[in-house]
Amino acid sequence: MAERLVTFEQDGAVGIVTLRRPEKFNALDIPMLRALEASLAEAELAEGVRVVLIRGEGKGFCAGGDVEAWAQLSAADFQVQWVRYGHRVFDRLARLRQPTIAVLSGHALGGGLELATACDFRVAESQVKLGFPETSIGVVPGWSGTQRAVRRFGAQAVRRMAIGGEVLLASEALALGVVDRLVETGKAFEEARAWGEKIAERGPLATEATKLMIGIAEGEENAAAVEALASGFIALTDDLKAGVGAFKAKQKPAFSRS
């Protein structure tokens, strides 16, 4: 079997998702997106994983969408197979139950920055550059670079990159809130791992619920999140146990509001 393009591994309470296409600076194509989606599912279901790190193998975090993978698509296929599918995978990352940290030990451009934006936090090394260069080749950010990125970083920061063509150094990105922590070259994974372990020490259910509530306020989550929170609460009650028990016994439940 060929080596997987994206892998998941667990180290204690920290899950690590790694993009493994270093010869293309981890540029994303459809097989990469499928592998990423599968690895995120693994991470979410892994018992004991409380934080997930997203990193790229080699010199780049992610160079964005592989131009060769989409340039020959028809307009219809570009919309459905590329843009909409990419949205689905990135939304999967943004809504992962665990907090997520993007480990930026290499440049994050275009879809790569959109990938990092879908994480809760970003740790960047000092040499890293970030930007949305899509308009320079006649396309637009297509994986929520004008939507999620605006919500999280503010419209002006995104304007500077997507319209103004600015490529930000990590220090500039830190000042604009595009990255959360700045470290020297070679230290991003170490810093992200230590931060992840600190987060993992906090109450896991409270942390997941807080992430969900922030997502609702930010517009990242929708009505399904409200139902998830309410259902999680109900699942802990004696009323649910009474109702299920009565259903199995074909009896009328005796609810206690507890």
BAGU-268152 format. One record per atom (N, C-alpha, C): x, y, z; residue in three letters. Coordinates in steps of 0.001 Angstrom, whole numbers, padded with zeros to 6 digits, always signed. Layout:
<pts>
XYZala ...
</pts>
This chain:
<pts>
+000843-001189+000000met +000000+000000+000000met +000884+001247+000000met +000534+002232-000845ala +001311+003471-000893ala +001197+004205+000431ala +002239+004936+000745glu +002230+005713+001984glu +001103+006732+001944glu +000409+006877+003035arg -000725+007794+003088arg -000276+009232+002936arg -001111+010012+002256leu -000796+011419+002010leu -001001+012276+003249leu -001882+011839+004129val -002117+012512+005408val -002242+011420+006462val -001556+011590+007575thr -001601+010562+008613thr -002037+011149+009950thr -002583+010264+010771phe -002929+010626+012148phe -002180+009707+013093phe -001628+010295+014143glu -001008+009505+015204glu -001376+010120+016552glu -001387+009280+017559gln -001734+009744+018902gln -000541+009609+019812gln -000276+010668+020559asp +000788+010663+021558asp +000194+011188+022851asp -000271+010276+023680gly -000943+010693+024905gly -002255+011379+024575gly -002461+012570+025142ala -003688+013314+024921ala -003631+014176+023663ala -002489+014163+022977val -002299+015004+021790val -002367+014153+020529val -003226+014555+019606gly -003293+013922+018298gly -002523+014761+017295gly -001880+014110+016343ile -001053+014818+015367ile -001476+014390+013962ile -001967+015344+013184val -002329+015122+011786val -001233+015752+010928val -000626+014953+010054thr +000515+015413+009271thr +000234+015312+007780thr +000392+016434+007078leu +000315+016448+005617leu +001638+015905+005090leu +001587+014907+004210arg +002809+014233+003778arg +002957+014255+002248arg +003137+015443+001731arg +003433+015606+000310arg +004537+016666+000180arg +005671+016437+000823pro +006697+017480+000924pro +007274+017909-000414pro +007275+017009-001400glu +007839+017366-002707glu +007007+018445-003405glu +005746+018626-002974lys +004861+019668-003503lys +004536+020703-002426lys +005372+020771-001398phe +005142+021674-000268phe +003740+021465+000313phe +003313+020192+000289asn +002031+019778+000858asn +000838+020459+000192asn +000980+020799-001092ala -000137+021348-001848ala -001276+020333-001873ala -002489+020848-001837leu -003663+019987-001702leu -004275+019658-003064leu -004517+018377-003286asp -005315+017930-004417asp -006438+017066-003857asp -007258+016490-004703ile -008409+015718-004212ile -007983+014529-003343ile -006975+013731-003746pro -006543+012650-002857pro -006063+013157-001500pro -005382+014307-001486met -004944+014882-000209met -006146+015287+000639met -007140+015906+000029leu -008332+016319+000773leu -009057+015106+001351leu -009141+014038+000559arg -009789+012825+001065arg -009021+012242+002243arg -007710+012224+002128ala -006883+011693+003210ala -006973+012569+004450ala -007057+013873+004253leu -007206+014785+005387leu -008546+014549+006076leu -009586+014418+005305glu -010908+014167+005878glu -010901+012876+006706glu -010260+011835+006191ala -010191+010563+006909ala -009387+010690+008197ala -008294+011430+008149ser -007460+011593+009339ser -008170+012414+010408ser -008946+013402+009996leu -009717+014186+010964leu -010768+013324+011645leu -011380+012425+010885ala -012347+011501+011491ala -011659+010597+012510ala -010463+010122+012178glu -009690+009311+013120glu -009410+010091+014398glu -008998+011342+014227ala -008644+012173+015376ala -009843+012391+016288ala -010996+012664+015696glu -012168+012959+016511glu -012635+011742+017300glu -012461+010556+016729leu -012929+009336+017383leu -011894+008710+018310leu -010654+009191+018249ala -009588+008580+019047ala -009832+008809+020545ala -009860+007727+021286glu -010102+007820+022724glu -008938+008510+023414glu -009255+009497+024232gly -008235+010180+025011gly -007569+011349+024323gly -007844+011592+023053val -007246+012736+022363val -008038+013991+022703val -007359+014968+023287arg -008021+016191+023735arg -007600+017421+022958arg -006527+017332+022207val -006038+018427+021365val -005478+017804+020095val -005651+018498+018965val -005138+017992+017694val -004227+019041+017055val -003013+018619+016688leu -002082+019486+015973leu -002149+019153+014488leu -002085+020182+013642ile -002043+020011+012194ile -000693+020541+011715ile +000097+019705+011054arg +001409+020138+010610arg +001690+019614+009200arg +002725+020175+008575gly +003142+019738+007256gly +004535+019144+007307gly +004753+018100+006532glu +006075+017479+006467glu +006975+018294+005537glu +008244+018409+005893gly +009185+019111+005024gly +009220+020603+005295gly +009523+021377+004249lys +009784+022808+004416lys +008532+023674+004412lys +007409+023145+003969gly +006206+023955+003891gly +005100+023411+004763gly +004301+024307+005353phe +003087+023854+006028phe +002103+023386+004963phe +001727+024303+004079cys +000855+023946+002966cys +000870+025088+001959cys +001192+024754+000717ala +001275+025754-000349ala -000087+026056-000956ala -001145+025501-000399gly -002487+025766-000902gly -002945+024699-001863gly -003927+025043-002687gly -004442+024098-003666gly -003463+023895-004804gly -003299+022662-005214asp -002396+022321-006305asp -003014+022805-007625asp -002402+023819-008240val -002955+024412-009459val -003148+023361-010546val -002199+022443-010653glu -002306+021415-011682glu -003521+020502-011457glu -003989+020431-010223ala -005114+019550-009905ala -006454+020150-010307ala -006542+021485-010377trp -007836+022082-010684trp -007878+022871-011983trp -006725+023203-012557ala -006699+024093-013721ala -007457+023543-014923ala -007514+022206-015082gln -008161+021615-016250gln -009618+021213-015993gln -010125+021489-014795leu -011511+021126-014499leu -012488+022034-015231leu -013635+021488-015581ser -014705+022324-016129ser -015227+023237-015028ser -015985+024253-015430ala -016531+025185-014438ala -017392+024449-013416ala -018214+023509-013896ala -019092+022769-012984ala -018289+021890-012038ala -017293+021181-012568asp -016473+020315-011724asp -015622+021129-010755asp -015158+022285-011200phe -014377+023152-010325phe -015213+023579-009117phe -016475+023901-009372gln -017351+024333-008285gln -017649+023198-007312gln -018013+022032-007862val -018492+020941-007010val -017347+020093-006468val -016480+019617-007362gln -015426+018699-006943gln -014306+019395-006191gln -014089+020655-006489trp -012946+021345-005881trp -013377+022268-004743trp -014154+023290-005087val -014480+024307-004075val -015384+023738-002999val -016472+023107-003386arg -017427+022631-002388arg -016851+021497-001545arg -016085+020614-002173tyr -015487+019537-001396tyr -014439+020075-000433tyr -013631+021012-000897gly -012656+021634-000010gly -013327+022298+001184gly -014439+022964+000935his -015199+023569+002032his -015632+022511+003032his -016112+021397+002525arg -016588+020341+003427arg -015479+019845+004331arg -014295+019655+003772val -013171+019150+004574val -012711+020203+005572val -012611+021459+005151phe -012163+022503+006060phe -013193+022760+007156phe -014463+022670+006806asp -015504+022796+007831asp -015395+021657+008840asp -015049+020485+008363arg -014840+019335+009254arg -013747+019633+010268arg -012686+020280+009803leu -011600+020666+010697leu -012062+021737+011676leu -012724+022751+011177ala -013152+023852+012043ala -014100+023383+013137ala -014875+022336+012852arg -015878+021869+013803arg -015449+020618+014556arg -014184+020271+014457leu -013676+019145+015233leu -013970+019402+016708leu -014329+018363+017439arg -014706+018574+018846arg -013526+019046+019682arg -012331+018593+019334gln -011149+019001+020111gln -010601+020341+019614gln -009966+021106+020515pro -009228+022290+020064pro -008115+021874+019101pro -007823+022724+018144thr -006821+022410+017130thr -005775+023516+017045thr -004534+023116+016758ile -003429+024071+016630ile -002709+023803+015310ile -002594+024828+014466ala -001818+024717+013237ala -000351+024985+013562ala +000510+024075+013144val +001951+024179+013401val +002603+024728+012127val +002887+026012+012110leu +003385+026659+010902leu +004909+026733+010947leu +005535+025640+010530ser +006991+025606+010433ser +007446+025916+009013ser +006478+026159+008130gly +006739+026551+006754gly +005629+027466+006287gly +005757+027986+005081his +004815+028978+004583his +003398+028426+004510his +002429+029319+004711ala +001007+028985+004598ala +000386+029998+003643ala +000128+029566+002417leu -000335+030468+001370leu -001632+029946+000760leu -002517+030851+000378gly -003760+030459-000272gly -004538+029460+000559gly -004806+028306-000047gly -005531+027264+000676gly -004807+026786+001915gly -003489+026951+001957gly -002734+026587+003150gly -003057+027499+004315gly -003214+028801+004027leu -003612+029730+005085leu -005063+029489+005467leu -005902+029131+004493glu -007292+028793+004816glu -007346+027564+005719glu -006459+026608+005474leu -006376+025428+006330leu -005986+025821+007755leu -004980+026670+007876ala -004545+027135+009196ala -005642+027938+009883ala -006395+028705+009098thr -007482+029523+009639thr -008582+028658+010231thr -008774+027469+009679ala -009806+026574+010194ala -009439+025988+011550ala -008185+026120+011958cys -007757+025680+013289cys -008081+026752+014322cys -008121+026361+015586asp -008419+027312+016659asp -007244+028231+016942asp -006022+027709+016807phe -004820+028481+017107phe -003771+028225+016040phe -002822+029191+015941arg -001729+029069+014984arg -000415+029456+015655arg +000557+028550+015587val +001911+028823+016078val +002816+028907+014853val +003520+030030+014690ala +004326+030238+013484ala +005783+030485+013830ala +006666+029927+013015glu +008096+030219+013136glu +008409+031541+012443glu +009479+032170+012860ser +009777+033537+012435ser +009976+033698+010930ser +010409+032647+010241gln +010682+032748+008803gln +009451+032540+007937gln +008342+032174+008551val +007133+031806+007810val +006487+033026+007155val +005951+032808+005958lys +005185+033837+005255lys +003750+033344+005068lys +002809+034289+005145leu +001396+033959+005032leu +000731+034917+004052leu -000217+034406+003273gly -000899+035285+002336gly -001964+034583+001531gly -002743+035396+000815phe -003764+034917-000108phe -003418+035432-001504phe -002600+034706-002252pro -002135+035199-003552pro -003051+034876-004724pro -004254+034365-004462glu -005088+033827-005539glu -005351+034815-006679glu -005636+036087-006357thr -005987+037024-007427thr -004827+037280-008386thr -003613+036953-007976ser -002463+037145-008866ser -002497+036179-010051ser -003269+035078-009931ile -003409+034159-011060ile -004863+034118-011550ile -005636+035132-011157gly -006978+035275-011707gly -008064+034469-011058gly -007837+033976-009850val -008894+033279-009123val -009109+033976-007788val -010039+033475-007017val -010346+034073-005716val -010131+033034-004624val -009934+033460-003376pro -009879+032481-002278pro -011181+031684-002256pro -011077+030366-002290gly -012273+029552-002456gly -012628+028652-001302gly -011749+028571-000298trp -012012+027681+000833trp -012192+028491+002113trp -012973+029562+002000ser -013374+030423+003119ser -012337+031471+003496ser -011442+031798+002568gly -010480+032864+002829gly -011103+034234+002938gly -012284+034416+002330thr -012978+035699+002464thr -014122+035622+003465thr -014329+034477+004076gln -015439+034311+005006gln -014928+033995+006416gln -014453+032782+006627arg -013933+032417+007948arg -012762+033318+008336arg -011872+033595+007393ala -010700+034421+007704ala -011115+035823+008124ala -012138+036381+007494val -012627+037710+007880val -013221+037671+009278val -013988+036629+009571arg -014574+036516+010911arg -013496+036413+011980arg -012422+035713+011678arg -011421+035452+012710arg -010330+036521+012800arg -009992+037138+011686phe -008869+038089+011693phe -009279+039526+011417phe -010513+039723+010953gly -010949+041052+010581gly -010792+041292+009088gly -011675+042127+008544ala -011706+042343+007099ala -010445+043007+006570ala -009873+043943+007338gln -008756+044695+006785gln -007506+043831+006596gln -007248+042941+007530ala -006103+042039+007383ala -006265+041185+006133ala -007484+040710+005880val -007731+039887+004706val -007640+040727+003435val -008155+041958+003467arg -008015+042849+002308arg -006558+043031+001924arg -005730+043264+002926arg -004314+043503+002642arg -003673+042320+001924arg -004069+041122+002299met -003487+039937+001672met -004175+039579+000355met -005514+039545+000352ala -006249+039029-000801ala -006401+040048-001926ala -006508+041324-001591ile -006650+042371-002604ile -005341+043145-002778ile -004745+043507-001663gly -003497+044276-001725gly -002279+043468-002110gly -002389+042151-002037gly -001287+041302-002451gly -000153+041195-001454gly -000390+041638-000214glu +000677+041568+000783glu +000900+040126+001240glu +002155+039757+001311val +002546+038494+001925val +003147+038850+003274val +002527+038401+004332leu +002910+038810+005677leu +004027+037941+006224leu +004998+038579+006838leu +005946+037846+007659leu +005233+037413+008932leu +005737+036381+009569ala +005080+035864+010771ala +004933+036931+011844ala +005923+037809+011965ser +005843+038872+012974ser +004705+039841+012663ser +004502+040154+011377glu +003392+041015+010979glu +002064+040309+011214glu +002018+039018+010916ala +000802+038241+011128ala +000444+038180+012606ala +001457+038103+013472leu +001218+038108+014911leu +000572+039420+015339leu +001088+040533+014835ala +000554+041846+015199ala -000897+042014+014754ala -001266+041367+013664leu -002622+041462+013131leu -003562+040400+013706leu -003029+039510+014543gly -003850+038459+015118gly -004075+037270+014204gly -003324+037221+013094val -003463+036092+012171val -002789+034847+012742val -001717+035022+013498val -001120+033926+014255val -001150+034296+015733val -001086+033283+016580asp -001230+033494+018016asp +000094+033493+018769asp +001053+032709+018265arg +002358+032659+018921arg +003449+032632+017862arg +004536+033319+018153leu +005677+033401+017248leu +006887+032784+017932leu +007570+031868+017228val +008736+031202+017808val +009871+031208+016780val +011063+030900+017227glu +012197+030858+016319glu +012134+029616+015440glu +012886+029645+014377thr +012896+028547+013410thr +013197+027206+014088thr +012397+026224+013745gly +012589+024882+014279gly +011874+024610+015588gly +011140+025592+016117lys +010528+025431+017442lys +009003+025359+017420lys +008379+025424+016245ala +006916+025500+016202ala +006253+024250+016769ala +006736+023079+016375phe +006096+021858+016859phe +006261+021723+018368phe +007447+022018+018853glu +007705+021938+020296glu +006772+022870+021071glu +006609+024097+020559glu +005742+025068+021224glu +004279+024630+021153glu +003854+024180+019974ala +002469+023754+019811ala +002164+022539+020678ala +003124+021623+020753arg +002932+020433+021574arg +002793+020805+023048arg +003648+021691+023531ala +003573+022115+024933ala +002255+022832+025214ala +001838+023679+024288trp +000558+024383+024442trp -000589+023375+024441trp -000530+022413+023536gly -001559+021382+023476gly -001667+020595+024767gly -000533+020263+025357glu -000546+019515+026619glu -001164+020339+027739glu -000930+021651+027726lys -001556+022531+028727lys -003070+022544+028552lys -003511+022658+027301ile -004951+022652+027029ile -005566+021325+027463ile -004842+020228+027220ala -005355+018895+027540ala -005552+018683+029035ala -004904+019495+029869glu -005059+019378+031317glu -006381+019970+031807glu -007015+020761+030971arg -008270+021398+031367arg -009408+020396+031221arg -010542+020706+031820gly -011690+019796+031751gly -012081+019541+030307gly -012025+018293+029845pro -012262+018038+028417pro -013674+018373+027957pro -014689+018030+028751leu -016060+018329+028343leu -016315+019836+028368leu -015796+020513+029391ala -015966+021961+029465ala -015247+022645+028298ala -014069+022137+027949thr -013314+022718+026839thr -014067+022538+025524thr -014575+021331+025288glu -015310+021079+024047glu -016582+021915+023976glu -017290+022033+025111ala -018514+022832+025122ala -018200+024309+024889ala -017104+024777+025482thr -016716+026177+025300thr -016352+026455+023850thr -015622+025536+023230lys -015298+025701+021811lys -016570+025786+020980lys -017534+024935+021291leu -018796+024930+020556leu -019547+026248+020739leu -019585+026768+021959met -020300+028017+022232met -019628+029197+021537met -018299+029219+021533ile -017586+030283+020823ile -017891+030187+019328ile -017947+028959+018806gly -018270+028770+017403gly -019651+029291+017054gly -020604+029121+017966ile -021948+029652+017743ile -021911+031172+017686ile -021217+031800+018644ala -021129+033259+018684ala -020418+033815+017457ala -019425+033069+016961glu -018620+033511+015828glu -019319+033282+014493glu -020355+032447+014502gly -021036+032113+013261gly -020460+030883+012596gly -019505+030221+013250glu -018908+029012+012693glu -019864+027837+012806glu -020578+027781+013908glu -021522+026696+014153glu -022941+027179+013863glu -023891+026249+013804asn -025260+026598+013477asn -026224+025915+014443asn -027464+025776+014007ala -028485+025221+014898ala -028132+023832+015400ala -027379+023070+014620ala -027006+021721+015054ala -026179+021769+016332ala -025373+022850+016496ala -024550+022968+017693ala -025407+023176+018930ala -026488+023951+018800val -027393+024167+019925val -028014+022836+020340val -028439+022054+019360glu -029024+020754+019671glu -027999+019806+020284glu -026747+019899+019844ala -025696+019050+020415ala -025468+019382+021882ala -025424+020677+022208leu -025241+021085+023602leu -026417+020630+024462leu -027638+020849+023971ala -028825+020462+024741ala -028891+018945+024902ala -028583+018216+023846ser -028637+016751+023919ser -027584+016203+024873ser -026399+016829+024876gly -025352+016404+025797gly -025775+016590+027238gly -026463+017696+027508phe -026969+017944+028860phe -028021+016904+029239phe -028959+016666+028336ile -030046+015728+028608ile -029508+014313+028847ile -028445+013974+028130ala -027895+012619+028244ala -027376+012317+029643ala -027107+013347+030422leu -026579+013160+031771leu -027678+013085+032833leu -028917+013266+032437thr -029991+013374+033420thr -030624+012029+033770thr -031254+011986+034948asp -032016+010807+035361asp -033287+010655+034530asp -033819+011791+034037asp -035030+011721+033220asp -034800+010876+031966asp -033633+011034+031346leu -033347+010229+030157leu -033293+008753+030524leu -032619+008444+031629lys -032533+007042+032052lys -033915+006479+032337lys -034757+007302+032972ala -036114+006849+033284ala -036910+006612+032012ala -036772+007516+031067gly -037519+007393+029821gly -037096+006180+029017gly -035793+005963+028892val -035284+004823+028131val -035652+003515+028826val -035496+003513+030159gly -035837+002307+030915gly -037313+001942+030771gly -038174+002967+030833ala -039613+002718+030695ala -039954+002234+029284ala -039287+002797+028293phe -039521+002368+026910phe -039186+000889+026738phe -038048+000480+027290lys -037633-000922+027170lys -038586-001849+027914lys -039084-001362+029058ala -039983-002196+029870ala -041443-002074+029452ala -041686-001198+028427lys -043061-000947+027956lys -043926-000436+029092lys -043397+000481+029875gln -044114+001093+030988gln -044167+002604+030793gln -044955+003271+031624lys -045030+004714+031612lys -043865+005264+032443lys -043079+006197+031904pro -041920+006695+032656pro -042311+007571+033840pro -041505+007494+034901ala -041694+008343+036082ala -040561+009366+036092ala -040814+010518+035501phe -039807+011555+035406phe -039655+012305+036730phe -038451+012733+037026ser -038175+013417+038303ser -037591+014803+038119ser -037364+015214+036879arg -036710+016494+036556arg -035348+016610+037250arg -034573+015530+037107ser -033243+015526+037712ser -032263+014814+036792ser 
</pts>
